[in-house]
């Protein structure tokens, strides 16, 4: 008998042939490890390829990439912001200030505080976009309907408050890391290795009043973040809609970049004084910086009287210069990461990315 022939069997005492051949029998998986791996990988692929999860993860990646690309300008902005009247260490052009930063600290000076900033921005962006989607559902006049600009502004503001509340301690630590090695004469010379992120947080917690110290400056921060995020969402979605060709769902990539740059520039210009106040209050307890503000109003009047009205806009030039590369790198990395995650979907999954 050859392999594949039907086997003779006895039915009611008669020899006959069975109706099932060996080739018709179901095959047995000889590799249980591969089977269990597929059972584990498939649900993960389905989970990460869903539109919401893909956008959520891609937003975190985009935030980290964009912050790293513009880290030198971001740090320079902070150094400009905290320099009060009579301090001239960084009273110079952007090019000279960047050169001074490199001369004093090397290339690490450009990245000082960026690790903390990336750790902060990933959950910050995730919470912000997640919260915006939740608030947006409650604000929709009908399921799936577009929001008007005012509702976008309100939902964006609430999302900004939610995200900054969760991640503020990392933001204040990042500010301290950005300035602790800078060549401000009042801060003195630095001996030995500077404290890192977690060590700085522990020192602040022990020496500056526990959680109160880690949330110093939260009021001007919330006052600035709420309108900033609200304006950002409102302006971006409005400009993006304007840039979309009739009959198309999404604008081309360069119009998305333009919409992001415009929304960022508008939001940052309108709310920038709050950002200056936030940085000043975050280092308000550090000796030698030349200011000890008692309240937000006291800080505003002191800055305007000593530094003029434009003291509230210190550092805005490098801040605006970083908008275009920040938004460009953010959107590019977002699109690439999101498309990769969506491509992991099983063939039957035809859901479209956000």
N, C-alpha and C positions, 0 to 999 in steps of 0.2 A: 504494500500500500504506500502510495506516495503522499507527501505532505500536501494537504489541501483537498484530498479526496474525502468524500463523505464516508464516515465510519459505519460499518455494519452493526446493526443493533437488533435485538430480539423484541418483537412486538406480538403479543398473544401467541408466543411459541414459534413465530415465523421470523426468519432472518430477513431483515430489510436494511434500508439505509435511513439514517437520521436526516431530518430536514435542515439541520444546521451544520455547516462545515466549520473547520478551524478558522478559516479566514473571515467567517461571519461573526465569530466570537468577539466581544468587545476587548480592546487592547487594555492592558494593565500598565499604568505608569510605573516605570522602573526607577524613577528618580523622585522620591518623595520630598527631597530638599528643594528641588526646583519648583515643585508644586506649591509648597508652603511659601516660598519666596514670591511667587506670582500672586498668591492670595494676599500677601502683605503689601506688595508694590501697587497692585491695581487700585485699592481704596485710596492710597496716598496720591496716586496720579489723578484720580477723580477729584479728590479734595483740593489739591493745589491748582488744578486746571479750571475750577469754577471761577466765574468772572469776579466775584467779590474777593475771594482769597488771593487770586492772581494780582488784582489791583492793590490789595492790602500789602502783600509782600513786596511788590514792585515799588510801591511808594516808599517803603523803608529803605530799599536799595538806592532809589533815586535821591533820597535825602542825604544818605551817607556819601554818595558820589559827588553830589553838588557842593556839599560843605567842604569836602576835601579839595576840590578844584579851586575854590575861592578862599581857602583858609588864610593865605597871607593877607588878603584885603580885609577879611573878616577880623583878624587880629588887629590889624592896623586901625580899623574903625574903632575898636574898643580902646586902644591906646589914645586915640584922638579924643574920644568921648570923656575919658576920666581925667584928662589934663585940665585942671582948673586954671584960673587966672594967675599969672605970674610964673607958671611952669612952662619952660621952653624946650624941654628935651625932644619933643616931637612936633615942634612948631616949624614945620618945613613941608616941602612938596611931597607928594606921594612917592615919587621915584627916589628922592633922597631918604625918605623915611624907611622905605623898603630896603635900601642899601645899608642904612644904619642898623636895621634889624638883623640883616645878614652878617654885617661886620661884628656886631656885639655877640650874636648867639649862633651864627652859622645857619645852615638850612633847617635845623631843628626849630629855630626861632619862628620860621614860617608856619610850622605845624603845631606850635605850642598851644595846648588846650583842644586840639582837633579831635583827639581820641575820645575825650569826654563829650565833645560836641556831637560826634557820630553816635556814641552810645545814647545820648539824649535825643537826637533827632529821629532815630528809628522808631522808638515807641511814641515820640511826639507826633510824627507824621501819621503813624498807624492810628493812634487815638483820635487825632484830628479828623482824618478822612472817615474813620468809622463812625465817630460821633456825628459828623455832618450828614452822613447817609441816614442815620437814625432820626435826627432832628428833621431832616428833609421829608421823611415819610409822614411825620406828624403835621408838617406844615403844608403838605400838598392839598390843594383845594379839592382834588379828586385823585384816585389812585393812578399813578403814572403821569400825572399832569406836570408841566413845567412850572417852576416857581417864578414869581415876579421878582424884580430886583430887590425890593424891600425885604421879602421873605428870605431871599438868599443872604442878604446882609445880616439878618437876625440869626439865621441858622449857622452861618459862618462864625459870627461872634460868639455864640454859645459853644460851638466846637472848639474855638480858640481858647476859651476859658477852661473848658474841660481838659484839653491837652496840656496846657501850661500848669494847671494845678497838679497833675500827675507827675510832671517831669521837672518842676522848678528847681529842686535841690541840685540836680545835675547841671542846670544852667548857671546857677550862682557859683558852683565849684569850677565850672569851665571859665568863668570870668576871672576868678582868682588865679587859675593856672595860666591864663593869658598874660597877666601882668606881673606875676611874681618874679620872673627873670628879666623883665624889661629894665632898661638903664635909667630908672627914675632915681635921682640922687636921694630923695627923701626916704626911699625904701632901704637904703644902705647896700652894702656889698653882700653877696651871697657866697657862703662857704659850704662846700660839700654838695651832696646830691639834694636837689629840691624835692619836696614831697610830691607824691603822685595824687591821682584822683581820689582814691579811697582814703588815703592818709589825710589829705586836705579836708575831706568831708568829716572825718572823725575829729580832727583838730577844731573845726568850726563848731561841731556839735558839742564838744566838751567846753570850749572857751567862750562861745558866743550865745549861750542860752538855749541849747538843745535844738528842737525843731524850729523854734522861733528864729534862730540864727540862720538855719537853712532856707527859711522862707522870707528873709529880709529883702524888701523891695518888691514883694508880690503885688502890692496895691497898684503902684504905677505900671507894673508889668501887665497886670490884667487890664488896666485902663488903656494900655496901648495895644495889647494883643487882640482884644475883642474887636475894636474897629478895624485893626490891620487885617485879621483873617477874614472878617466879614467883607471888607472892601476887596480883598484878594479874590475870594470866591465870586462875589457879585460882578466885579470887573472882568474876570477871566471868562466866566460863562457867557456874559453879554458880548464881549469882543469875539469869543470863539464862535458864537452863534452868528455874529455879523460876518465873520470870515468864511463861513461855510457856504459853498456854492449851492444854488437852488437844486433840489433833487438829491443832494448828497447828505449823508448822515454825519460825516466828520470832515473837517478841513484838512488840507495837505499838511505835511509835517512842519514845513517852514512857517506856515500860518499859525500853527499851534505854538511854536516857539515865540512868534511875535506876540501872540495873545498873552502868553506867560510873562514875557518881558514887560509888556504894557501894564498888566495887572500888578506885577511886583513893584514897578516904578511908582505907580499911582498910590498904592497902599503904603509903601515905605515913606514917600514924601509927606503924605497927609498925617502919618502917625509917628514920624521920626522923633519929635521931642520926648515922647514917652519912652522911647528906647534909650535916649540919653539919661533920663531920670532913672530908669531901671539900672543902668550900669553904675551910676553914681551911688545909688542906695545899696547896691550889692557890695561895694567896698567902703561904705560909710563908716564902718567900725575899724578900718585899718588906719593905724597911726601914720602920720607923715604925708597924707594925700592932700591936706589943705582944706578940707571941708568936713563939717559935721552937721548934717541937715536934721532938723527936728520934725519936719512934716513935708508933704509934697508941695504945699503952697510955699513954705519957707525955702525949699530947694529952688522952685521956679523964680521967686523974687530975688534970691541970692545970685543965681546964675545970670539973670537978666541985668541986675545992677552992676555986677563985677565983670561980666564977659560980654554984655550986650545981648540983643535979641538972638543973634546968630550963634550965641553960645549954646542954644537949644538945638542947633543943627550941626554941632561939631561932628566931623567924621562922615557927613552925608555923601561927600564926593566919592570916597572909596566904596561906600555902601552902594551908591548908584552904579558905579563901575562894575561891581560884581553881579549886578542883576542879570545882565545878558548871558555871561558864561554860566552863571549859576542855573538859570532857567533852561539854557540850552542843554547842559549836561544832565540836568534833572529829568527833562522830558525824554532825552535820548535813552538814558539808562532805564527810565520807567518803561518806555515802549519796548525796548529789547527784552527786559526781564519779563514783562507781562506776556509778550508774544511767545517767549520760550515756555513759560508755565502753561499757557493756554494750549500750546502744541502738545503737551503731555496728555491731553484728554484722549480717552479711547475713541475709536473711529465713529462710534455711534453718537458721541457727545457733540452736538452741533451748536452749543450755546456760544453766543458772540461775546467778545471781551467788552469790558466797560469802555 
